[in-house]
Amino acid sequence: MQYSVRPISDRTAFAGHHRSSPFQSSWVASERLLLAEVKHLQGRDLVLELDIREQDLRLDGTLRANARPASPAVRVAFESVHGPLTYATDRFSSWYDNARAIALGLEALRKVDRYGITKRGEQYSGWKALPAGRAMPASHMTRDDALGVFGVWGRALPALPAIPAEHVNTDPDSLRGMYRSARRAAHPDRNNGDQTAWDQVEQAAAVLGVTR
C-alpha cells in the first residue's frame, strides 16, 4: 500500500510532553505493522503527517533521508470501511515510535471486533473525522469545487490567470502535476503563514483522489 507524507495540518491533539518509548522496533517494522492494520480496515488514501517542512519531502511525496522533524508528533489519516479515520499522538520522544503506537492502537481496536463485543465498528466512532483541513469540510467540497481550487493554485506559473473548473484537464497525470504545483504555490511559507489555501488544496486532492 502506498501512502503520502505531509506536514502536520492540525496540532490540536498534541500535548508537547514526551516520554521514552517502550518499543525497540525499527521504522521498517512499524511501517509494516501500520500498513497491515490499515489494510485490515480496507483503508485507502493513507496520509502520514509529520512535523516537517515542505522542503523535507521529495517530489514523489516521500520523506528525505536527511529530514529531521521538529517534534515527534504524528498524525495518521485514511479512509476506511468505517468512514474517514484520524489518529494523532506525540506521547513518545521519536516520531517513528509514535507511528508504532498508532499502529498498535489500531491492532487493539481490531481485537474488539475479533471477540464479538461490537457489531458495527462502534469502537472507531471516537476517531471519525475528515483528514482535510479547516477551510471547507471535504464532505462539503464538490468535485467542481475541487477542480476550481486546482484551477486557481495548480497553474504552472502563479501569474497566469485561473483556469475555470470546466477547463481543468482531469487526466490523472495532469491532476497530479497540478497538485504538486498547487502545494508549492499554496504553502503557508509563501502566503504569510496563512494555512487556508493549503487546506483547500489538500481537501481538493482528497475529493479528486489525487496523490503525488
C-alpha positions in Angstrom: 0.0 0.0 0.0 1.3 3.4 -0.9 0.9 6.4 1.3 1.7 10.1 1.3 3.8 12.0 3.8 2.7 15.6 4.5 3.5 18.4 7.1 1.1 18.3 10.1 -2.2 20.1 9.3 -3.8 20.1 12.8 -1.9 20.4 16.1 -4.8 20.4 18.5 -4.3 16.8 19.5 -0.7 17.2 20.7 0.3 17.9 24.3 4.0 18.7 23.8 5.1 16.4 26.6 7.2 13.4 25.6 8.5 10.3 27.3 10.8 7.5 26.5 9.3 4.7 24.4 8.9 1.1 25.5 9.3 0.0 21.9 12.5 -1.4 20.3 11.4 -1.7 16.7 12.7 -0.2 13.6 10.7 2.1 11.4 10.6 -0.6 8.7 8.8 -3.0 11.2 6.5 -0.2 12.5 5.6 0.9 8.9 4.8 -2.7 8.0 2.5 -3.0 11.0 0.8 0.3 10.3 0.1 -0.6 6.7 -1.2 -4.1 7.7 -3.6 -2.6 10.2 -4.9 0.0 7.7 -5.3 -2.8 5.2 -7.5 -4.8 7.7 -9.8 -1.8 7.7 -9.9 -1.7 3.9 -8.0 1.5 4.2 -7.1 3.8 1.3 -5.7 7.3 0.8 -3.4 6.9 3.8 -1.6 10.1 4.9 1.2 10.2 7.4 1.6 13.7 8.8 4.9 14.7 10.5 6.2 17.9 12.0 8.3 18.7 8.9 8.6 21.4 6.3 7.5 21.1 2.7 11.2 21.1 1.6 11.7 17.9 3.7 9.7 16.0 1.1 10.9 14.6 -2.2 8.8 15.3 -5.3 7.3 11.9 -5.1 5.9 12.7 -1.6 8.4 10.6 0.4 10.5 11.8 3.3 14.0 12.9 2.5 16.7 10.8 4.3 18.2 13.8 6.0 14.8 15.2 7.2 14.6 16.0 10.9 11.1 16.6 12.2 10.9 19.5 14.6 8.9 17.4 17.1 7.9 13.7 17.4 4.2 14.5 16.6 2.5 12.1 14.2 -1.0 12.2 12.7 -2.4 9.3 10.6 -5.5 9.8 8.4 -7.2 7.4 6.0 -10.5 6.3 4.5 -11.8 3.0 5.9 -14.7 0.7 5.8 -16.0 2.7 8.8 -15.5 6.0 7.1 -12.6 8.6 7.4 -10.5 8.0 10.5 -7.7 10.0 12.0 -5.3 9.3 14.9 -2.6 11.5 16.4 -0.1 11.4 19.2 3.2 12.9 20.4 3.5 10.8 23.6 6.9 9.3 22.8 10.1 11.1 22.0 10.5 9.9 18.4 8.0 10.1 15.6 8.5 6.5 14.4 7.6 5.3 18.0 4.5 7.4 17.9 3.6 5.9 14.5 4.1 2.5 16.0 1.8 3.5 18.9 -0.9 4.4 16.5 -0.4 1.0 14.6 -0.7 -0.9 17.9 -3.8 1.1 18.8 -5.4 0.1 15.6 -4.5 -3.5 16.3 -6.1 -3.3 19.7 -9.3 -1.8 18.3 -9.5 -4.6 15.8 -9.3 -7.2 18.5 -12.5 -5.8 19.9 -14.2 -7.0 16.8 -12.4 -10.3 17.0 -14.0 -11.1 20.3 -17.5 -10.1 19.2 -18.0 -7.2 21.6 -19.1 -4.9 18.8 -21.1 -5.4 15.6 -20.7 -2.2 13.6 -17.2 -1.0 14.4 -18.5 1.2 17.2 -15.0 1.4 18.7 -13.9 3.6 15.8 -16.5 6.3 16.2 -14.4 8.4 18.5 -11.8 8.9 15.8 -14.1 9.5 12.9 -13.0 12.8 11.3 -12.2 14.0 7.8 -8.5 14.2 7.3 -8.9 17.5 5.4 -8.1 20.9 6.8 -10.1 23.8 8.2 -11.1 25.9 5.2 -14.0 23.7 4.0 -15.0 20.2 5.2 -14.2 17.7 2.5 -17.8 16.4 2.7 -19.0 19.8 1.6 -16.5 20.3 -1.3 -17.9 19.1 -4.6 -15.8 17.8 -7.5 -16.3 21.1 -9.3 -15.2 23.0 -6.2 -12.0 20.8 -6.1 -11.3 21.4 -9.8 -11.8 25.1 -9.1 -9.2 25.0 -6.4 -6.7 23.3 -8.7 -7.5 25.8 -11.4 -6.5 28.7 -9.0 -3.5 27.1 -7.3 -2.3 24.5 -9.7 -1.1 26.7 -12.6 2.4 26.3 -13.9 3.1 29.9 -13.1 1.3 31.9 -10.3 1.0 34.9 -12.6 -1.2 33.0 -15.1 -5.0 33.5 -15.0 -7.0 31.0 -13.0 -8.3 28.0 -15.0 -12.1 27.6 -14.9 -13.1 24.3 -13.3 -14.7 23.0 -16.5 -11.4 23.6 -18.4 -9.2 21.8 -15.9 -7.6 18.7 -17.5 -8.8 15.7 -15.4 -6.3 13.3 -16.8 -4.7 11.6 -13.7 -1.1 12.7 -14.7 -2.2 16.3 -15.3 -4.1 16.4 -11.9 -1.0 15.1 -10.1 1.1 17.8 -11.8 -1.4 20.4 -10.8 -1.5 19.1 -7.2 2.3 19.4 -6.9 2.2 22.9 -8.3 -0.7 23.8 -6.0 1.1 22.6 -2.9 4.1 24.7 -3.8 2.0 27.8 -4.5 -0.3 27.5 -1.5 2.3 26.6 1.1 2.0 28.9 4.2 5.6 29.9 3.9 4.7 31.6 0.6 1.4 33.1 1.9 2.4 35.0 5.1 1.7 31.9 7.2 -1.9 31.6 6.1 -3.0 28.0 6.2 -6.3 28.4 4.4 -5.2 27.9 0.8 -3.0 24.9 1.8 -6.0 23.3 3.5 -8.2 23.9 0.4 -5.6 22.2 -1.8 -5.3 19.2 0.4 -9.1 18.9 0.6 -9.4 19.2 -3.2 -6.8 16.4 -3.6 -8.8 14.2 -1.3 -12.1 14.9 -3.2 -10.4 14.2 -6.5 -8.5 11.1 -5.3 -5.2 12.6 -6.3 -1.9 11.6 -4.7 1.5 12.8 -5.6 
